[in-house]
Amino acid sequence: MLLRILPSLLFALATLQAAETFDIKANYDKFVFHIPMRDGVKLCTIVYAPKDTSEKYPILLTRTPYGIGPYAPDAYARNIGPSAKFAREKFIFASQDSRGRFESEGEFIDVRPIKDHLNGPKDTDETTDAYDTIDWLLKNVPNNNGKVGMYGISYNGFYAAQALVRSHPALVAVSPQAPMADLFKGDDADHNGAFFLIANFSFYTGFHKQDNPTDKRQREDFDYGTKDGYEFYLKMGSLADSDRRYLHGSNTYWTDMYVHTTYDDYWKPRNILPHLTDVKPAVLVVGGWFDAEDLAGTLNVFRYVHRQSPATNERLVMGPWSHGGWSRSPGDKLGSVSFGAPTSEYYRENIEFPFFQRYLKGNGVSDLPVASVFETGKNVWKTFPQWPPANAAPARLYFQPDKHLAFNPPAEKTAFDSYDSDPANPVPFWDGPTLDMNREYMDADQRFVASRPDVLSYSTEPLSNDLTIAGPISPTLFVSTTGTDSDFDVKLIDVWPDGSQHLVRGEPFRGKFRNSFVSPEAFKPGVAEKIHFDMPDVYHCFLAGHRVMVQVQSSWFPLTDRNPQTFTDIPNAKPEEFVRATQHIFRGAQAASFIEINVEH
């Protein structure tokens, strides 16, 4: 979450790489600065500068809420920079604790909003802190060449993306990697109104307000009293009750996540996307197709910069990775799915390093393609002058009788399939006990739920030819429920010849938000209504002999919190409000449910 990786990994997470022997201390001098911002607050910043002063070097900056230790002047980090090659090739590396975290002064605000207007030196946000930091480093760190780059993964990527707004003139290259962009709409907090329970709770039990720089609560493990998260979250009661019972109401960051159940004035200012205009630096947006935390943020940052700042030199990289997987794993597989090669190494050597070399040192590749994307299924890298590619055209897969899935519209005028959804027995997201959001769920085999009576599975016949889809996926469902609210979760699945059912993309949708995320509406029991939403992009080939499957269900637990299936304030829902409901999925010509994909030709 947010990094959403355990804070104990701290800053090292962004620099983990293949083990290589390189003596940082022998080649770099370390400095610890407390840099004053325009309002007088001082932010702790550690700088590693090359001992070799025969040439001037650019500055690479990352900002983080997770700590930049070790802080002692004579204690050196094991790795510096995005990958080992950066340290060998020599840059000036700067890492900074954000306001109110660890050794930095000031107040930490979780996902601090960007201010529309700055009125004087006391008016600050993350854009001004990035600007002031860069300005100070240029004036006070010797032997720099006047050029600055920024990078970071997840929360650190969010800070990098914010630095694009009102950027310092010396900031010439920025790589937001897996940045969250709009927490309520697809990133860490909510997906289409459904609260991401297990990821948020497991994160915020270890991410607290710091009362002082040595606050050890950041590193304590929460005692669940069990190894079975499914059991734990079933028994935890309402979110409000669990807050009082387990966290004693002490973590306002966690409370803010769950109490704001609509797209309200808490969430709206935290959306960075409208601010990505007139972007000056070159931008390299990086993400993973199997990012369980901030896939939406990655794709939206790329799209909004492209749309709102068309003159910006912007590039996109999407690999077969989980959240931050390109920096801390070989990228050759996720769970039981193999990608055939160490894709992370390819990215680091052929894309990330050349990007910063070009813009910070003026050498390296002449330019990079607009989109460098990995095609899962075929397991190959491809490049395009735009994303999605121009040769991908919309096509619809319709739900058919006998649980078939086909491109032709249904012949029957009226038809439906139904299932009973019971909040006391929700559909699990993971096959086995887990206390955290296993990232491998993003491509995991779904056979463990396929035979449940509360899961509908529609599939094509085995494909006679390869079918490649590129870009977003858009379900349109015509549904009714005997309740007054219900979730409808849609999963696109690749069924292999051996029968395994590997998730390609899945997203929940909380039904009461079908018309507005600001003003939810109850269902009228038994009345059919339309639900339409977009799922994040994929670039996937269903190989010949495979089948395309779509599963529909009304719970995905404890990935998302349980919908009581009663129209109510879910965080404060009473036990008696959790009721069984019968769901109808209509598939006749008059109300044809389908999933729209973009087929590459």
Secondary structure, DSSP 8 states (H G I E B T S, - for coil): -TT-S-GGGGGGGGG--S-----HHHHEEEEEEEEE-TTS-EEEEEEEEES--SS-EEEEEEEESS-----STT---S--SSSHHHHHH--EEEEEE-TTSTT--S---TT----S---STT---HHHHHHHHHHHHHHHSTTEEEEEEEEEETHHHHHHHHTTTT--TTEEEEEEES----TTTTSSSEETTEEBHHHHHHHHTT----SSTT-GGGG-----SSS-HHHHHHHS-SHHHHIIIIITT--HHHHHHHH--SS-TTTGGG--GGG--S--SEEEEEEETT-TTTHHHHHHHHHHHHHH-TTS-EEEEEES-STTHHHHS--SEETTEE-SS-HHHHHIIIIIHHHHIIIIIS-S-S---SEEEEEBTTTEEEEESSSS-TTEEEEEEEE-GGGBEESS--S-SS-EEEEEE-TTS--BSSSS--SS--GGGGG-B-HHHHTSTT-EEEE----SS-EEEEEEEEEEEEEEESSS--B-EEEEEEE-TTS-EEEEEEE--BGGGSS-SSS-----TT--EEEE--EEEEEEEE-TT-EEEEEEES--BTTB----SSSS-GGG--GGG---EEEEEEEETTEE-EEEEEEE-
